[in-house]
């Protein structure tokens, strides 16, 4: 049996290999949900962190090509890589989006990964790129301690989704609390927003 105590450290963060595998499986599902398939290119514009490895592993596991983009690149350099590899999708740290927004092809699917700004700002920033009909996926990180920090979906989340013109919110079963659930679902229905629950991957 593999020693799951061994993992990868990035700064103060440490994830065991089994946690990285579980997180990569979630990323595979996210890629599939937006139509990424075998042979497609997934552009990865992220800082040097564990999330970069997770995105790369997920693309490879799907049979896609992981195309890393140096986050120090100028917008025109980022745009060149995206066009040159004919990326089907791009995964980007949300706080890097503002600088490169104008360089991203209009038809490119973008998955925004929350950095340090919080969920609502991540939704709004990702929505600016995804535009009308964007899909938002909210799941806890692998190894996330639910005793101290529980992901919450509330009316402010729906307001952010509406502002971003999103069409769907996907959450993981058991991975978030819906505040005033019945009222929240009614509000989502009134907004024409689909809310779906994804089964957690083992």
Secondary structure by P-SEA (a helix, b strand, c coil): cccccbbbbcccccccaaaaaaaaaaaaaaaaaacccccbbbbbbccccaaaaaaaaaaaaacbbbbbccccccaaaaaaaaaaacccbbbbcccccccccccccccbbbbbbbccccaaaaaaaaaaaaccbbbbbbbbccccccccbbbbbcaaaaaaaaaacccbbbbccccccccaaaaaaaaaaaacbbbbbbcccc
